[in-house]
Amino acid sequence: MNNTTAVNETSPLPKNITSFSVMAWGVAFGTLAVMAIFGNSTVILPFIRNLSLHRRTNFIIVGLATADLLVGLIAVPLYMSMMLLYQRHLHIPMVLSVIYHVVDVFRGFASIYHLMSISLECFYAIAYPVSHRNSSKVGVLMICWVTAGTLSFIHSFRYSNYNIQRAFFILFCVSFTVAFFAKCFMYLGMWQKAKERKLVRIGSRKTLKRQHYDVKIALSLLILIIVFAVTWLPFFCINTVYFFQSDRKRKKISFKVIQFTKLLHYCNSAMNPIVYSLKIPGFKNIFISLIRKDLSRSPRTSFSFSRWNSSKKPMTQLHQQEN
């Protein structure tokens, strides 16, 4: 079975996988798939039903939710299907394997790039609120999707040429590293901005609210960074170790370790909507209203890093009033 994670060619599967093992991992991955579908659907559906949510940052959030939704709808079901076929010593169709690998790699890179874009949006909205409101949302989405699609296409040729496989591994390492450190730098920048505004002791009530908003956004981004590191770092490490090991040493890597890192990095797709739906100001109202089936009563509720919430004025207006 070609159990690729995002980079490696073949995971060291044991010759005989027990039915209990397949069932146990199936329950774990199945639960994760349901969580990913439900969580990301609660982000996408309000966006579709409410035109007032069609704002720049919301498009990036929905783009991330769409990429994460592919985990529950396609990646996990195909992954478990291949494992079941392998356990029963049945032939795994090449089409099934190719579709899984393409989707898995595509949604993985799309998720990484969207998460990095959200971090940039956080910083950009706080540091440069005026230009943030006037910037285009299409370019960011196009870069995320086109780059992820290109890399998944390149990945499909990894078996034909070792240089392609090596180049893809380098791209994977660069993407993960850049995304992680970009988030960290954006967090530090946002925290510094929040501290600078806190030092400016202006008695304006609106200014104090803006300072509180900046701190909440910075803390939310910190949670996203921690979740990203916890769910992706083991996956990144196991791929790095696997890439540089010989075939004989690869077989010594525990099957349970491979499965756990795979499950953990899929968890990111289920945890993302929880973080930015419940922790980032503004989006929490949408999440709750959908659960209560009361979305129509709050048509103006929206998530935007450049706004306090639907009932408050944009940050740019606050700047204009204070100036």
C-alpha positions, 0 to 999 in steps of 0.5 A, spaced: 500 500 500 502 506 498 501 510 504 504 517 503 503 522 508 505 528 504 512 527 501 514 520 503 513 514 497 511 508 502 510 507 509 513 501 513 506 497 513 507 491 517 505 485 512 499 483 516 495 488 519 490 485 524 482 487 523 482 490 530 488 495 528 484 497 522 477 497 526 481 502 531 484 506 526 478 506 522 474 509 528 479 514 530 480 517 522 472 516 521 471 520 528 476 526 525 472 526 518 466 527 521 469 533 526 472 536 519 466 536 515 461 538 521 466 544 523 468 546 516 461 546 514 459 551 519 464 556 516 462 555 509 454 555 509 454 562 513 458 564 508 454 562 502 447 564 505 449 571 507 452 576 502 454 581 507 459 576 509 463 576 503 469 580 505 476 580 504 478 576 510 472 571 510 474 569 503 481 566 506 477 563 512 472 560 507 478 558 502 482 554 508 475 551 510 474 548 503 481 545 503 480 542 510 473 540 508 477 535 503 480 531 509 473 529 511 470 528 504 475 525 500 482 524 503 480 520 510 475 515 506 480 514 501 485 513 506 481 508 510 479 504 503 486 503 501 488 500 508 482 496 508 484 493 501 491 492 504 489 488 510 485 484 506 490 483 501 486 486 495 489 490 489 489 497 490 487 500 484 492 505 481 486 510 480 484 510 487 491 511 489 493 517 485 486 521 487 488 520 494 495 522 493 493 528 489 487 530 494 492 529 500 497 533 497 493 539 494 489 540 501 495 539 505 499 545 501 492 549 501 491 549 508 498 551 510 498 557 505 491 559 507 494 559 515 500 563 513 495 568 509 491 569 515 497 570 519 499 576 514 491 578 514 491 579 522 498 583 522 496 587 515 489 589 518 492 591 525 498 595 522 495 598 516 488 598 517 486 603 511 490 600 506 488 593 508 480 595 507 482 597 500 486 591 498 484 585 493 482 578 496 482 575 489 490 575 489 491 572 495 486 566 494 489 565 487 496 564 490 494 559 495 490 555 490 494 555 484 501 554 488 497 548 492 495 545 485 502 546 482 505 542 487 500 536 487 501 536 480 509 535 481 508 530 486 504 526 481 511 525 477 515 523 484 516 516 482 518 517 475 524 521 477 528 522 483 530 529 482 523 531 482 522 527 488 527 531 492 525 537 489 518 536 492 521 534 498 525 541 499 519 545 497 515 541 502 520 543 507 521 550 505 513 551 505 512 548 512 518 552 515 516 559 511 509 558 514 511 557 521 516 562 522 511 567 518 506 566 523 511 567 529 513 573 526 506 576 524 504 574 532 510 578 534 509 584 530 502 584 532 503 583 539 508 589 539 503 593 535 498 592 541 504 594 546 505 600 543 498 602 543 497 600 550 503 605 551 499 611 548 495 613 554 489 616 550 483 616 554 478 615 548 473 609 550 474 607 542 481 607 543 481 602 549 476 598 545 481 597 539 487 595 544 483 590 547 481 587 540 488 587 538 490 583 544 484 578 542 487 577 535 494 576 537 492 571 542 487 568 537 493 567 532 498 565 538 493 559 539 493 558 531 501 557 531 500 552 537 495 548 534 499 548 527 506 546 531 503 541 535 499 537 529 504 539 523 511 538 526 511 530 528 508 529 521 514 534 518 519 530 522 517 523 520 517 525 513 524 528 514 527 522 517 523 517 512 526 521 506 533 520 508 533 513 511 534 507 506 529 502 505 531 497 510 531 502 516 525 505 513 521 498 515 524 499 522 519 505 523 513 503 527 507 503 523 503 506 529 508 512 529 506 513 522 499 512 523 499 517 529 502 522 525 498 522 520 492 522 524 495 528 528 496 532 522 489 531 519 487 533 526 489 540 524 483 540 519 478 539 524 481 544 529 482 550 525 474 551 525 474 551 532 479 556 533 477 561 528 470 560 529 470 561 537 476 565 539 477 570 533 472 576 535 466 576 530 466 569 527 463 566 534 456 569 533 456 566 526 458 559 529 453 560 534 447 562 530 448 557 525 447 552 531 441 555 533 438 555 526 438 563 527 442 565 522 437 570 518 436 574 525 443 576 525 444 578 517 450 583 519 454 578 523 461 578 520 468 576 521 473 581 519 480 583 522 479 590 520 472 590 524 470 590 531 464 586 530 457 588 526 455 593 531 461 597 531 465 601 526 471 599 522 478 600 525 479 605 519 473 610 522 476 609 529 483 612 526 479 617 522 475 620 528 481 620 533 485 623 528 
